[in-house]
Amino acid sequence: MADSLCRWGFLSTAAIARKNWKAIRLSGNGTVSAVASRSRDSAERFIDECSQEVPMAPSRPAAVEGYEALIARDDVDAVYIPLPTSMRLEWVLKAAAAGKHVLCEKPIANTVEEARQMIDACREGGVQFMDGVMFSHSRRLDAMKPDIAKFCGSLRRITTQFTFHGGEEFNRGNIRTDSRLETHGCLGDLGWYTIRMILWVKDFELPTAVSARCLTALQGDESPEAVPGEFSAELFFADGSSASFYNSFVTENSQLVTINGTDGYVTMDDFVLPTYKSEREWTGHQNVLEIDNCRWNMLDRPTRRSVTEYPGGEANAQEVNMVRTFAELVLAGKTDDFWPEIALKNQTVLNACRESADHDGRLVELG
């Protein structure tokens, strides 16, 4: 462990928090000081279960009843907020007002206006804001970027999808099909990633317009309204290139991206949650048509590329890089506007797509 540690507080015991608990322990510059839930018993159970696999150092975190109590603690520098989207605005604003740095799960908000409130509050409070997109911190992206130009030439098209098949129990009872908690359904839960990948390929240039449709709506048993359960969108850019994304709770697991250009294309099969243990791969393709008299053959010349993601173990996994990067800013007393800016762009595209879908695919222009 480093001599100086970023002291984290968890606002909620959501399942994704377990992954970040481990990431913080492996980061070398952070520790979890406290975990808050609506009841202290719930926080204690979460700490017990996480500690069985990954004991936290230098000491066991405190179990806290209520989120206000955690934010008020002197031994918390940064808060991780995996609460449902409908609750995030309140707690980001309170954390920023208390001088706590904020790592927020995605989508960060229901609307662009809420996202701006969050970011402005963190800026005014002098604290860092970052969304919890782990793959944005993968070494693979930096290594892959030169290959996009090498294999693709001039960029023309990006196609990406992230899906899983939730099943009947999920459709009826999961918070992601409850409009009170997750109003954007699969667009919020999965679309945040597909939009982020498109924006990353485009160097975070916003599209000029979008058109989208909700293909399947889902409504949990306690939900007052339906939410997107299957969603598709088209994005159009100023240079004439375009992109599409597809998200679904009713289609089996997939996390694909294809980047096409004038010279070839690049594919990646696992851009959100890498499926390989020690290497992270992508493939460049440059297909050639071979004509031999009456025989016409399309030849694919794939070049499989990879970057070692875990040199020396899990200490450089993408989620570990995320919390380590965040803690480095906290410990240095600095903030980096890049992270809130790209989160706001994500939210802008997401809400434009939802607006289009709510109006039967009407083209929505982005200023």
C-alpha positions in Angstrom: 0.0 0.0 0.0 1.1 3.6 -0.7 1.9 5.8 2.3 -0.9 8.2 1.2 -4.3 6.6 0.5 -7.6 8.0 -0.9 -10.2 7.1 1.6 -13.4 5.9 -0.1 -17.0 5.8 1.2 -19.6 3.6 -0.6 -23.1 5.0 -0.8 -25.1 1.8 -1.2 -24.3 -1.9 -1.3 -25.2 -2.5 -4.9 -23.7 -5.6 -6.6 -21.4 -3.5 -8.8 -19.8 -2.1 -5.7 -18.2 -5.5 -5.0 -16.1 -5.2 -8.1 -14.9 -1.7 -7.1 -14.2 -2.8 -3.6 -11.7 -5.3 -5.0 -10.4 -2.7 -7.5 -9.7 -0.2 -4.7 -7.9 -2.8 -2.6 -5.7 -3.6 -5.7 -5.1 0.0 -6.6 -2.3 0.6 -4.2 -3.5 4.2 -3.5 -6.9 3.7 -2.0 -8.9 2.0 0.8 -12.6 1.8 1.7 -13.2 3.6 5.0 -16.9 3.2 5.3 -19.9 1.6 3.6 -23.4 3.1 4.0 -26.8 1.4 3.5 -30.3 2.2 4.7 -29.6 -0.1 7.6 -26.3 -0.7 9.4 -27.0 -4.5 9.3 -27.1 -4.4 5.5 -23.8 -2.5 5.4 -22.2 -5.0 7.9 -23.3 -7.9 5.7 -21.8 -6.3 2.6 -18.5 -5.7 4.4 -18.4 -9.2 5.8 -19.0 -10.8 2.4 -16.5 -8.7 0.5 -13.9 -9.1 3.3 -14.1 -12.9 3.0 -12.6 -12.7 -0.5 -10.8 -9.4 -0.4 -9.9 -8.1 3.1 -9.6 -4.3 3.1 -6.4 -2.7 4.4 -5.2 -1.1 6.6 -8.4 -1.7 8.6 -12.0 -3.0 8.3 -14.4 -0.3 6.9 -17.0 1.1 9.2 -20.7 0.1 8.6 -22.8 3.3 8.5 -26.6 3.6 8.6 -27.8 6.3 6.2 -26.0 8.1 3.4 -26.0 11.5 5.2 -23.9 10.0 8.0 -21.3 8.7 5.6 -20.9 12.0 3.7 -20.4 13.7 7.1 -17.5 11.5 8.0 -14.0 13.0 8.3 -12.3 9.8 7.2 -13.9 9.8 3.7 -12.2 11.7 0.8 -14.3 10.4 -2.1 -17.6 8.7 -2.5 -18.6 6.0 -4.9 -22.3 6.3 -5.8 -23.9 3.2 -7.3 -27.5 4.2 -6.2 -30.3 4.0 -8.8 -30.1 6.8 -11.4 -33.2 8.6 -10.0 -31.4 9.0 -6.7 -28.0 10.2 -8.0 -28.6 13.9 -8.4 -29.4 14.4 -4.7 -26.4 12.6 -3.4 -23.9 14.0 -5.9 -25.0 17.5 -4.9 -24.7 16.7 -1.2 -21.3 15.0 -1.6 -19.9 18.0 -3.6 -21.2 20.4 -1.0 -19.4 18.4 1.7 -16.1 18.5 -0.3 -16.2 14.8 -1.3 -14.9 13.7 -4.7 -17.5 11.7 -6.7 -17.2 8.6 -8.7 -20.8 8.0 -10.1 -22.3 5.0 -11.8 -23.9 5.5 -15.1 -26.1 6.9 -16.5 -25.1 9.7 -14.3 -28.6 11.3 -14.5 -32.0 11.2 -16.1 -31.6 14.5 -18.0 -28.8 16.7 -19.4 -30.0 19.4 -17.0 -29.4 17.1 -14.0 -26.0 16.1 -15.3 -25.0 19.8 -15.6 -26.1 20.4 -12.1 -23.9 17.6 -10.8 -20.9 18.7 -12.8 -21.3 22.3 -11.9 -21.7 21.5 -8.2 -18.5 19.4 -8.2 -16.6 22.1 -10.1 -17.8 24.8 -7.6 -16.8 22.5 -4.7 -13.4 21.9 -6.1 -13.9 18.1 -6.3 -13.4 15.6 -9.1 -16.4 14.1 -10.9 -16.0 10.9 -13.0 -18.5 8.4 -14.3 -17.9 4.7 -13.7 -17.1 3.5 -17.2 -14.3 1.0 -16.6 -13.3 0.3 -20.2 -12.4 4.0 -20.6 -9.4 3.2 -18.4 -8.3 0.1 -20.3 -4.8 0.0 -21.8 -6.4 -1.7 -24.8 -8.0 1.5 -26.0 -4.7 3.4 -26.2 -3.0 0.5 -27.9 -5.8 0.1 -30.4 -6.2 3.7 -31.5 -3.3 3.7 -34.0 -4.7 0.5 -35.6 -8.0 2.3 -36.4 -6.1 4.6 -38.8 -3.8 1.8 -40.0 -6.5 -0.7 -41.0 -9.5 1.6 -41.6 -8.1 4.6 -43.4 -10.7 7.3 -43.5 -13.4 6.5 -40.9 -16.9 6.0 -42.3 -19.0 3.8 -40.0 -19.1 2.6 -36.4 -21.4 -0.2 -35.3 -21.7 -1.3 -31.7 -24.0 -3.3 -29.5 -24.3 -4.4 -25.8 -27.0 -6.8 -24.8 -28.0 -9.5 -22.4 -31.1 -11.6 -22.0 -32.6 -10.8 -18.6 -35.4 -13.3 -18.6 -38.9 -13.2 -17.2 -37.9 -12.6 -13.5 -35.6 -9.7 -14.6 -38.3 -8.2 -16.8 -40.9 -8.2 -14.0 -38.8 -7.4 -10.9 -35.4 -5.8 -11.7 -34.9 -2.1 -10.9 -33.8 -1.6 -14.6 -37.4 -2.2 -15.7 -38.8 0.2 -13.1 -39.4 3.7 -14.5 -39.2 5.2 -11.0 -35.6 4.1 -10.6 -34.2 3.6 -14.1 -36.3 5.7 -16.5 -34.1 4.9 -19.5 -34.1 1.1 -19.2 -31.6 -0.6 -21.5 -30.7 2.7 -23.1 -29.4 4.0 -19.8 -27.9 0.7 -18.4 -26.3 -0.5 -21.7 -26.5 2.4 -24.1 -24.1 4.5 -22.0 -21.4 2.1 -23.0 -22.2 1.9 -26.7 -22.4 5.7 -26.9 -19.1 6.0 -25.0 -17.4 3.7 -27.5 -18.7 5.7 -30.5 -17.6 9.0 -28.9 -14.2 7.6 -28.1 -13.6 6.4 -31.7 -14.7 9.9 -32.8 -12.4 11.7 -30.4 -15.4 12.8 -28.4 -16.9 14.8 -31.3 -20.7 15.0 -30.8 -23.0 13.9 -33.6 -24.9 16.6 -35.5 -28.1 14.6 -35.3 -29.6 11.3 -34.1 -32.6 9.1 -34.9 -33.7 6.3 -32.6 -36.4 3.8 -31.8 -37.5 1.7 -28.8 -38.1 -1.7 -30.4 -39.4 -3.4 -27.2 -40.7 -1.8 -24.1 -40.6 -3.5 -20.7 -42.6 -2.7 -17.6 -41.8 -4.2 -14.2 -44.6 -5.3 -11.9 -44.2 -2.2 -9.7 -43.3 0.3 -12.5 -45.8 3.0 -13.3 -44.5 3.3 -16.9 -42.7 1.1 -19.5 -39.0 1.6 -20.2 -36.9 0.7 -23.2 -36.1 -3.0 -23.2 -34.7 -3.1 -26.7 -33.4 0.0 -28.4 -31.6 1.1 -31.6 -30.1 4.4 -32.8 -28.4 6.1 -35.7 -25.9 8.9 -35.2 -24.8 11.3 -37.9 -21.5 13.3 -37.9 -20.5 16.5 -39.6 -17.8 14.8 -41.8 -20.4 12.4 -43.3 -19.5 9.4 -41.2 -22.2 7.6 -39.2 -22.7 5.2 -36.3 -25.3 2.9 -34.9 -25.9 1.2 -31.6 -28.2 -1.5 -30.3 -29.0 -2.4 -26.7 -31.3 -5.0 -25.4 -32.5 -6.8 -22.3 -34.2 -9.5 -24.5 -31.2 -10.6 -26.6 -28.4 -12.8 -25.4 -25.0 -11.5 -24.3 -23.0 -9.5 -26.8 -20.6 -6.6 -26.6 -19.4 -5.9 -30.1 -17.9 -3.0 -32.0 -16.9 -2.8 -35.6 -15.1 0.3 -37.0 -15.2 0.6 -40.8 -13.3 2.9 -43.1 -12.1 3.3 -46.7 -9.3 0.7 -46.4 -10.7 -1.9 -44.0 -12.2 -2.5 -40.6 -11.4 -3.2 -37.0 -13.5 -5.5 -34.7 -13.6 -6.2 -31.0 -15.8 -8.8 -29.4 -15.6 -7.8 -25.7 -15.3 -4.0 -25.4 -17.1 -3.6 -22.1 -16.2 -6.7 -20.1 -13.1 -8.3 -21.5 -13.5 -12.1 -21.9 -9.8 -13.1 -22.0 -7.8 -13.6 -18.8 -4.3 -12.3 -19.7 -4.7 -10.6 -23.1 -7.1 -8.1 -24.5 -7.5 -8.5 -28.2 -8.9 -6.8 -31.3 -8.6 -7.7 -35.0 -7.8 -5.6 -38.1 -9.3 -6.7 -41.4 -8.5 -5.8 -45.0 -10.5 -7.9 -47.4 -9.3 -8.3 -51.0 -11.4 -9.7 -53.9 -9.3 -12.2 -55.9 -10.5 -12.9 -59.4 -9.1 -16.1 -61.1 -11.0 -16.6 -64.3 -14.4 -17.9 -63.2 -13.4 -18.2 -59.6 -14.1 -15.1 -57.5 -12.9 -15.3 -53.9 -13.0 -12.7 -51.1 -9.9 -13.0 -49.1 -9.8 -11.8 -45.5 -6.4 -10.7 -44.2 -7.1 -10.5 -40.5 -4.4 -9.3 -38.2 -5.1 -10.2 -34.6 -3.6 -7.7 -32.2 -3.5 -7.7 -28.4 -2.2 -5.8 -25.4 -1.3 -7.4 -22.1 -3.8 -6.1 -19.6 -2.7 -7.8 -16.4 1.1 -7.7 -16.2 2.0 -9.3 -12.9 -1.6 -10.0 -12.0 -4.9 -8.1 -11.8 -3.3 -4.9 -10.6 -3.8 -3.3 -14.0 -7.3 -4.4 -14.8 -9.5 -1.6 -16.2 -11.5 -1.2 -13.1 -8.3 -0.9 -11.0 -6.9 1.7 -13.4 -10.1 3.6 -13.0 -10.0 3.9 -9.2 -6.3 4.4 -9.3 -6.5 7.3 -11.7 -9.3 8.9 -9.7 -7.3 8.5 -6.4 -4.2 10.0 -8.0 -6.2 13.2 -8.7 -7.6 13.3 -5.2 -4.2 12.8 -3.6 -2.6 15.4 -5.8 -5.3 17.9 -5.0 -6.1 18.3 -8.7 -9.2 17.9 -10.8 -9.4 16.9 -14.5 -12.2 18.5 -16.6 -11.9 15.7 -19.2 -13.9 13.2 -17.2 -17.0 15.3 -16.4 -16.9 16.7 -20.0 -17.1 13.3 -21.6 -19.8 12.2 -19.1 -21.9 15.3 -20.1 -21.4 14.4 -23.8 -22.6 10.9 -23.1 -25.7 12.2 -21.4 -26.4 14.7 -24.2 -26.4 11.9 -26.8 -28.4 9.5 -24.6 -31.2 12.1 -24.0 -31.3 13.1 -27.7 -31.8 9.4 -28.6 -34.5 9.0 -26.1 -36.2 12.1 -27.4 -36.1 10.8 -30.9 -37.5 7.4 -29.8 -40.3 9.0 -27.9 -41.3 10.7 -31.2 -41.2 7.7 -33.4 -37.7 8.1 -34.7 -37.8 11.8 -35.5 -34.5 13.3 -36.3 -33.1 15.2 -33.4 -30.4 17.7 -34.1 -27.7 18.5 -31.5 -26.6 22.1 -31.2 
